[in-house]
């Protein structure tokens, strides 16, 4: 039995076929890692492959599927004989770098003792989706180098809940998830730093959400998945034993910075201190980290209030017909060409159009609503000239074979509503309206690429003057970088955690009502 695999780069790879294992597992063993972000549950469709010749069997019900067909590789296996398949570009889990976008690094107020004393420091942000490192010259406050890649844990679960459930079902998965982030992600990124600079690293600071930091240290995160959602630790910890595992000199100090709660982690606190939200000030400022875990912090007249919503990975392309992460060939932005009467796509260079990423979907919702192709409740108007019918279903074509349908819109509205409703609850708790906000700070890799006018139009960002909205990039990584130059920062973050009031949205009637209202465009 043989398996012939046509790759997006034109290669044809021959692999041994194994009917006892899923196509995704066989491909991974052959070095072809698919986007298995739902943990092989067959829910997201991100690992779909095209069967060109032969047949496969569904591992759920035994049903046989003949070529030609598009199937989820995680839930199908070869039947026998020869099988030929093609991997679409958007189904391949690539490890390409993501932009390391730090806020300006202000020198610490004297007197401060740098953690990276006399050398270079490494700041690390361990996100659910991506892992990013920045090499910092602490004395000058300069970023010398930086790299990012997808978190290798994605193949074991697309979000923190999936990874927690995986650990609850099988305790051995804690070690597997730790290995994925330490050896497959971090060590690979550190290896890309110039050897002469890598040798000068004298300290490391790491941030991430609470689940990611538990898995980083090999601590079972299962308690985070059940009421009362109790973390095993939240304090500042030393993890010097990780240094050699990620390719640094033995004994290099590794600082894992503190978090505030199960779902307000060190990444959020690092962003708070990087933005100065914890400093005494009048007025109201709101920090929103738009991602799989939507976290929000409101600083109002010296008080900090925070909440987190399970927005899900829709804005990262998960579960959408043509969804993609921001990579070469992904559509990054969409506009309306009135003269041509069609949508116009801006494609990230380096490859042919392969999918729509989160910023493009925000554009699509806003533009589709503005031209009347999408109704306020997310329905496509079959009479609109931009809408087409395929097999009796309405679609909004974008470019090439890429499109958006009503099921995609529903998933996007769900994610948007979760974030917007969380903001509504913070504001209501403080007795504020959106117009009372002096500044809205949009953090995170996804937020960096947002078209603010479109984010405002669909209600993803609270209704304020666009001049009050500031895109700040990776505030978590910035906070980790600042900590390298100021040994007081871990204590400052811990003080934030103590002073911060955290609103639990789960079961809060106001959140449920706001969520329903925010499901509309």
C-alpha positions in Angstrom: 0.0 0.0 0.0 1.3 3.4 -0.9 0.3 7.0 -0.3 1.2 9.7 -2.8 1.0 13.2 -1.4 0.9 16.4 -3.6 2.2 19.3 -1.5 1.4 23.0 -1.9 5.0 23.7 -3.0 4.7 21.3 -5.9 6.5 18.4 -4.3 5.1 14.9 -4.5 5.9 12.9 -1.4 5.6 9.1 -1.2 4.7 7.7 2.2 3.7 4.2 3.5 0.0 3.9 4.0 -1.4 2.7 7.3 -5.2 1.9 7.5 -4.9 1.7 11.3 -4.0 5.3 11.6 -5.7 8.6 10.5 -4.4 10.3 7.4 -3.3 13.2 9.6 -1.2 10.9 11.8 0.4 9.2 8.8 1.2 12.6 7.2 2.7 14.0 10.4 5.0 11.0 10.7 6.2 11.8 7.2 7.0 15.4 8.3 3.8 17.0 6.8 2.1 18.7 9.8 -1.5 19.6 9.2 -3.5 22.2 11.0 -5.2 20.0 13.6 -6.3 22.8 15.9 -9.5 21.1 17.2 -7.4 18.2 18.6 -8.5 15.6 16.0 -12.2 15.9 16.9 -13.2 16.7 13.2 -14.9 19.9 14.2 -12.7 22.6 12.6 -12.2 21.4 9.1 -8.7 22.9 9.1 -6.9 19.7 8.2 -9.0 18.9 5.1 -7.2 17.1 2.2 -8.3 16.4 -1.3 -8.6 12.7 -2.2 -7.5 12.5 -5.9 -7.4 8.7 -6.4 -8.5 5.8 -4.3 -10.8 5.7 -1.3 -10.7 6.4 2.5 -12.9 5.4 5.4 -14.5 7.6 8.0 -13.2 6.6 11.5 -16.4 7.7 13.1 -19.0 5.6 11.2 -17.0 3.4 8.8 -18.5 5.1 5.8 -16.3 4.8 2.7 -15.5 7.9 0.6 -14.4 7.6 -3.0 -12.3 10.1 -4.9 -12.7 12.9 -5.7 -13.6 14.2 -2.3 -12.5 16.7 0.4 -12.2 15.1 3.8 -10.9 15.9 7.3 -7.6 14.0 7.5 -7.9 13.6 11.3 -11.1 11.6 11.0 -10.3 9.5 7.8 -7.9 6.7 7.1 -6.7 4.8 4.0 -8.7 1.7 3.0 -6.0 -0.1 1.1 -4.2 -0.1 -2.2 -2.9 3.1 -3.7 -4.1 6.4 -2.5 -3.3 9.8 -3.9 -4.2 13.0 -2.2 -3.4 16.8 -2.3 -2.8 19.1 0.7 -4.4 22.6 0.2 -2.0 25.3 1.4 -4.3 26.5 4.1 -4.4 23.0 5.7 -0.7 22.8 6.2 0.6 23.9 9.6 3.5 26.1 8.6 6.0 27.5 11.1 6.7 30.8 9.4 7.7 33.7 11.5 5.2 36.2 12.8 6.1 39.8 13.1 7.6 40.7 16.5 5.9 44.0 17.1 7.0 45.5 20.4 5.8 48.8 21.9 8.6 51.3 22.4 10.7 50.1 25.3 11.0 53.0 27.8 14.1 52.8 30.1 13.1 51.8 33.7 12.8 54.6 36.2 15.9 54.6 38.4 16.9 52.9 40.6 16.3 49.6 38.9 18.4 46.4 38.8 18.1 44.7 35.4 17.3 41.0 35.4 19.6 40.6 32.4 22.6 42.2 34.2 25.4 43.1 31.9 24.2 41.2 28.9 21.3 40.5 26.6 17.9 39.3 27.6 15.3 37.1 25.9 11.6 38.1 26.3 9.1 35.3 25.5 5.4 35.4 24.9 3.8 31.9 24.8 0.4 32.4 23.2 -2.3 29.8 22.6 -1.7 30.1 18.8 1.8 31.6 18.5 5.1 31.7 20.4 7.2 34.8 20.0 10.7 35.7 21.2 12.6 39.0 21.3 16.3 39.5 21.9 16.7 42.7 23.9 19.7 44.9 24.6 18.6 45.8 28.1 21.0 48.7 28.6 19.8 50.5 25.5 16.3 49.3 25.5 16.6 48.0 21.9 15.2 44.9 20.3 18.1 43.3 18.4 16.3 40.3 16.9 13.0 38.5 17.1 11.2 35.5 15.7 7.8 33.9 16.0 6.1 30.7 15.0 2.9 28.8 15.6 2.7 27.1 18.9 3.3 23.4 18.2 0.6 22.5 20.8 -1.9 23.4 18.1 -1.8 19.9 16.8 -2.9 18.7 20.2 -5.8 21.2 20.6 -6.8 24.6 19.1 -7.6 26.4 22.4 -6.9 26.2 26.1 -10.1 24.3 26.8 -9.2 21.6 24.3 -5.7 21.2 25.9 -7.1 21.2 29.4 -9.6 18.5 28.4 -6.8 16.5 26.8 -4.8 16.5 30.1 -7.9 15.6 32.1 -8.5 12.6 29.8 -4.9 11.4 29.8 -2.3 12.7 32.3 0.6 11.8 30.0 -0.5 14.6 27.7 0.9 17.2 30.1 4.4 16.0 29.2 3.5 15.9 25.5 2.2 19.4 25.5 5.2 20.6 27.5 7.5 19.0 25.0 5.6 20.6 22.1 6.1 24.2 23.4 9.6 23.8 24.9 11.3 21.6 22.3 9.3 22.1 19.2 8.5 25.8 19.5 10.9 27.6 21.9 14.1 25.7 21.1 13.5 26.2 17.4 13.0 29.9 17.8 16.1 30.3 20.0 18.1 28.4 17.4 17.3 31.0 14.8 19.1 33.7 16.9 22.7 34.4 15.9 25.0 32.1 17.9 27.3 35.0 19.1 24.2 36.9 20.4 22.6 33.8 21.9 25.7 33.2 23.9 25.3 36.6 25.5 21.8 36.0 26.9 22.0 36.3 30.7 18.3 36.2 31.6 14.9 35.2 30.2 11.4 36.5 31.0 8.3 34.5 30.0 4.7 35.4 29.9 1.6 33.6 28.6 -1.9 32.9 29.7 -2.3 30.8 32.9 -2.9 27.5 31.0 0.1 28.0 28.8 2.4 28.7 31.7 1.2 25.6 33.5 2.0 23.5 30.5 5.3 25.2 30.0 6.4 24.1 33.5 4.8 20.6 33.1 2.1 21.3 35.6 -1.3 19.6 35.0 -3.8 22.4 34.1 -6.9 20.2 34.7 -8.1 22.3 37.7 -8.4 25.2 35.4 -11.2 23.4 33.5 -13.7 22.8 36.3 -15.4 25.1 38.8 -14.0 26.9 40.7 -11.2 27.2 38.1 -8.3 27.1 40.5 -4.7 27.5 39.2 -2.0 25.4 40.7 0.2 28.6 40.7 0.0 32.2 39.8 3.2 33.6 41.4 6.5 34.6 39.9 8.5 31.4 39.4 12.1 30.5 38.5 12.4 27.8 35.8 16.2 27.8 35.2 16.1 24.2 34.2 14.4 25.2 31.0 17.4 27.1 29.8 19.4 24.2 28.3 16.2 22.6 27.0 15.6 25.7 24.8 19.3 26.0 23.7 20.7 28.4 26.3 23.6 28.0 28.7 22.9 25.9 31.8 22.2 28.2 34.8 20.7 31.0 32.8 18.0 32.5 34.9 14.5 32.0 33.5 11.7 34.1 35.1 8.1 33.0 34.6 6.1 36.2 35.4 3.0 36.2 37.6 -0.6 36.1 36.6 -3.9 37.1 38.3 -6.4 34.3 37.8 -7.3 31.2 35.8 -8.1 33.4 32.7 -6.3 36.6 33.4 -2.7 35.5 33.0 0.8 36.9 33.0 0.4 38.0 29.4 -2.4 40.4 30.4 -0.6 41.7 33.5 2.5 42.3 31.4 0.4 44.3 29.0 -1.1 46.3 31.8 2.2 47.4 33.2 3.7 48.0 29.7 0.8 50.4 29.0 1.0 52.0 32.4 -2.6 51.1 33.2 -1.6 50.4 36.8 -0.2 53.9 37.4 -2.3 56.5 39.2 -4.3 58.5 36.6 -7.7 60.0 36.1 -10.0 59.1 33.3 -10.8 55.7 31.7 -8.6 53.5 29.5 -9.6 50.1 28.1 -7.1 47.4 27.0 -8.5 44.7 24.7 -6.5 41.7 23.6 -8.4 40.3 20.7 -7.6 36.6 20.3 -8.8 33.1 21.0 -9.0 34.2 24.6 -10.5 37.7 24.6 -9.1 39.5 27.7 -10.1 43.1 28.7 -8.8 45.4 31.4 -10.5 48.7 32.3 -8.4 51.3 34.2 -10.8 53.9 35.7 -9.6 56.5 38.2 -6.9 54.3 39.6 -9.0 51.1 39.7 -8.4 48.0 37.6 -11.2 45.7 36.5 -10.8 42.7 34.2 -12.7 39.9 32.5 -12.0 37.2 29.9 -14.3 35.7 27.3 -14.0 32.5 25.3 -14.1 34.2 21.9 -12.8 31.0 20.2 -10.4 30.9 17.2 -12.9 32.0 14.5 -10.9 35.2 13.9 -7.9 33.0 13.3 -9.7 31.1 10.6 -10.7 28.1 12.6 -13.9 26.3 11.5 -14.5 28.6 8.5 -14.9 27.5 4.9 -11.8 29.3 3.7 -10.2 30.4 6.9 -6.5 30.8 7.3 -4.0 32.3 9.7 -2.0 35.3 8.5 0.5 33.6 6.2 1.8 34.0 2.6 -1.2 33.8 0.3 -3.8 34.7 2.9 -6.2 37.5 2.1 -5.3 40.2 4.7 -7.8 42.9 3.8 -11.0 43.3 1.7 -12.6 46.4 0.2 -15.5 47.1 -2.2 -14.7 48.2 -5.8 -17.8 50.2 -6.6 -16.8 50.6 -10.3 -16.4 46.9 -10.8 -19.2 46.0 -8.5 -17.1 43.4 -6.7 -15.0 42.7 -3.7 -11.3 43.5 -3.9 -8.8 41.4 -2.0 -5.3 42.4 -0.7 -3.2 39.2 -0.6 -0.2 38.7 1.7 2.8 38.3 -0.7 4.7 35.0 -1.2 2.0 32.6 -2.5 -1.2 32.4 -4.4 -4.5 33.2 -2.6 -5.0 30.3 -0.1 -7.5 31.6 2.5 -9.0 34.5 4.5 -7.4 35.6 7.7 -9.1 37.3 10.7 -8.5 40.9 9.6 -10.1 40.1 6.2 -13.1 38.6 7.8 -13.6 41.8 9.9 -13.4 43.7 6.6 -15.8 41.3 4.9 -18.5 41.7 7.6 -18.2 45.5 7.6 -18.1 45.9 3.8 -20.8 43.3 3.2 -23.1 45.0 5.7 -22.3 48.5 4.1 -23.2 47.4 0.6 -26.3 45.5 1.7 -25.0 42.0 0.9 -25.2 41.0 4.6 -28.2 41.8 6.8 -28.0 42.9 10.4 -28.5 39.4 11.6 -25.8 37.9 9.3 -28.0 36.7 6.4 -26.8 37.0 2.8 -29.2 38.7 0.4 -29.7 36.3 -2.5 -30.8 39.2 -4.7 -27.6 41.2 -4.2 -25.3 41.2 -7.2 -22.3 40.3 -5.1 -23.9 37.1 -3.7 -24.0 33.9 -5.7 -25.8 30.6 -5.2 -23.8 27.3 -5.1 -25.8 24.1 -4.6 -28.7 26.1 -3.3 -26.6 27.9 -0.7 -25.7 31.6 -0.8 -22.0 32.6 -0.9 -20.1 35.9 -1.0 -17.2 35.2 -3.3 -13.9 37.0 -2.6 -11.1 36.0 -4.9 -10.2 32.8 -6.8 -12.2 30.0 -5.1 -12.3 31.7 -1.7 -15.7 32.7 -0.3 -17.7 33.3 2.9 -21.1 31.8 3.6 -23.8 32.2 6.3 -22.3 29.5 8.5 -19.0 31.4 8.5 -20.8 34.6 9.3 -22.6 33.0 12.2 -19.3 31.8 13.7 -17.7 35.2 13.3 -20.6 36.9 15.0 -20.4 34.5 17.9 -16.7 35.5 18.4 -17.4 39.2 18.0 -20.4 39.0 20.3 -18.3 37.4 23.1 -15.7 40.1 23.0 -18.2 43.0 22.7 -20.4 41.7 25.5 -17.4 41.4 27.8 -16.6 45.0 27.1 -20.2 46.0 27.8 -20.1 44.2 31.2 -16.9 46.0 32.2 -18.4 49.4 31.2 -21.7 48.7 33.0 -19.9 47.6 36.1 -18.0 50.9 36.2 -21.1 52.9 35.4 -19.5 54.1 32.1 -20.7 54.4 28.5 -18.3 53.7 25.6 -18.1 57.5 24.9 -16.7 58.0 28.4 -13.5 56.1 27.4 -10.5 58.3 26.9 -8.6 55.6 25.1 -9.1 52.1 23.8 -5.9 50.1 23.4 -6.0 47.1 20.9 -3.4 44.5 21.7 -2.3 41.2 20.2 -1.1 40.0 16.8 -4.6 39.9 15.3 -5.4 43.4 16.6 -2.3 44.8 15.0 -3.7 44.2 11.5 -7.3 45.4 12.1 -8.9 48.1 10.0 -10.2 50.2 12.9 -13.0 51.7 11.0 -14.3 48.2 10.1 -13.8 46.9 13.7 -15.9 49.9 14.9 -18.5 49.3 12.2 -19.3 45.7 13.3 -19.1 46.5 17.0 -15.9 44.5 17.7 -14.5 47.7 19.2 -16.7 49.9 21.5 -18.2 52.9 19.8 -15.7 55.7 20.4 -14.1 58.3 18.2 -11.5 56.4 16.0 -8.9 58.9 17.2 -9.2 57.4 20.7 -8.3 53.9 19.4 -4.6 52.9 19.5 -3.2 49.7 18.1 -0.3 48.7 20.3 0.8 45.3 19.0 2.1 42.6 21.3 1.8 44.3 24.7 2.5 41.0 26.5 5.9 40.7 24.8 6.6 44.3 25.5 5.9 43.8 29.2 8.2 40.8 29.3 10.9 42.9 27.6 10.5 45.7 30.0 10.9 43.2 32.9 14.4 42.3 31.7 15.5 45.8 32.5 13.6 46.3 35.8 13.7 43.6 38.5 10.8 45.3 40.2 8.3 44.5 37.5 7.4 41.0 38.8 6.4 42.6 42.1 4.5 45.4 40.2 2.6 42.7 38.3 1.8 40.8 41.5 0.5 44.0 43.0 -1.7 44.5 40.0 -3.1 41.0 40.5 -3.9 41.7 44.1 -5.6 45.1 43.3 -7.4 43.9 40.2 -11.1 43.0 40.5 -12.0 40.2 38.1 -15.5 39.8 36.8 -16.5 36.2 36.1 -18.8 36.4 33.1 -19.9 32.8 33.3 -23.5 32.7 34.2 -23.7 36.5 34.6 -27.2 37.6 33.3 -25.9 40.9 32.1 -23.3 39.1 29.9 -25.9 36.7 28.4 -28.2 39.6 27.5 -25.3 41.7 26.0 -24.1 38.6 24.1 -27.5 38.2 22.5 -27.7 41.9 21.5 -24.1 41.8 20.1 -24.8 38.9 17.8 -26.1 41.5 15.3 -24.1 43.7 13.0 
